[in-house]
């Protein structure tokens, strides 16, 4: 029986490990934290999972929260200047999206993986250590990588990406936020400053989940939204977040967060994401090829709401490819064959969508403005978040 090693227990590594284990494969999952450590840590990101992703999870037996998580029925977009909404519309998804705290998700999936007989190893192997152990497996899939390991994956020369992050990010998970009356997420554009994105989700230890609001500040570097510090305390970040909402949003929008409190001590995260597009097959120092997945290959700013969806689609497609060829050989040519459908059908459109929505071209800006007078256009634009491959018709449409 082929032996499979997976590095990383996130949105890509865990679904892949579960799928292979259910398919009768021998799977070793290597990660730096067990379930208890994940739950005790800080939030990892924001994540909105769209219907196609939720369907994949359910089909794989991983859709634990499908009936419990609050539905996100669409997007309420507003452009705000001087605390005044200058343009806006509400668009509905064809089917609702959902969001569950990744700490909750990963802890549950890790526990289930071990209970089902999976081999879980808590370690952070160096590239040299990975190079030595890779020979013991028929295939190694890398879904989480340090800078040293990521460097084993060559940048894709077909993509020209900014060298620096497009936004400085601050994430807060909040209790006490007034719910949107139409169960919509909000996307507030503050020209020259950035965006504030907010939507309902589920947080808490497995079995004790509760509703919360997940808020993402997307600050243009150097703008007046760019105030969050990696070394500040959670309480300081909450105070800064409330000050920014009061300063830039109209009262009717800012008032939703008036009584907000952090859900827990780990409910904030500050950082930035430099976009990256790498080739899916990496090479270890010995020459051994390894297959990259998820963020290792395609890393995006979370403002486009594509990262978790991209990772899960990658996992399912890789799992299907492995189970299609249960004995291998999993050589470089096979890896390229396995990765191509995900890259061309999911990852590349998602990356292009993310860059476009953060810096929309003129034609797309006009369509976004026109959507406030055309509910069908607003719905179609909102649904593009769930179907990034449809973006081309908006980005390239004539004014």
Secondary structure, 3 states (H helix, E strand, C coil): CCEEEEECCCCCHHHHHHHHHHCCCEEEEEECCCHHHHHHCCCCCCCCECHHHHHHHHHCCCCCCCCCCCCEEEEEEEEEECCEEEEEEEEEEEEEEECECHHHHHHHHHHHHHHCCCEEEECCCCHHHHHHHHCCCCEEEECCCCHHHHCCCCECCCCCCCCCCCCEEEEEEEECCCCCCCCCEEEEEECCCEEEEEEEEEECCCCCCEEEEEEEEEECCCCCCCCCCCCCCHHHHHHHHHHHHHHHCCHHHHHHHCCCEECCCCCEEEEECCCEEECCEEECCCCCEEEECHHHCEECCHHHCCHHHHHHHHHHHHHHHHHHCCCCCCCHHHHHHHHHHHHHHHHHHHHHHHHHHHCCCHHHHHHHHHHHHCHHHHHHHHHCCCCHHHHHHHHCCCC
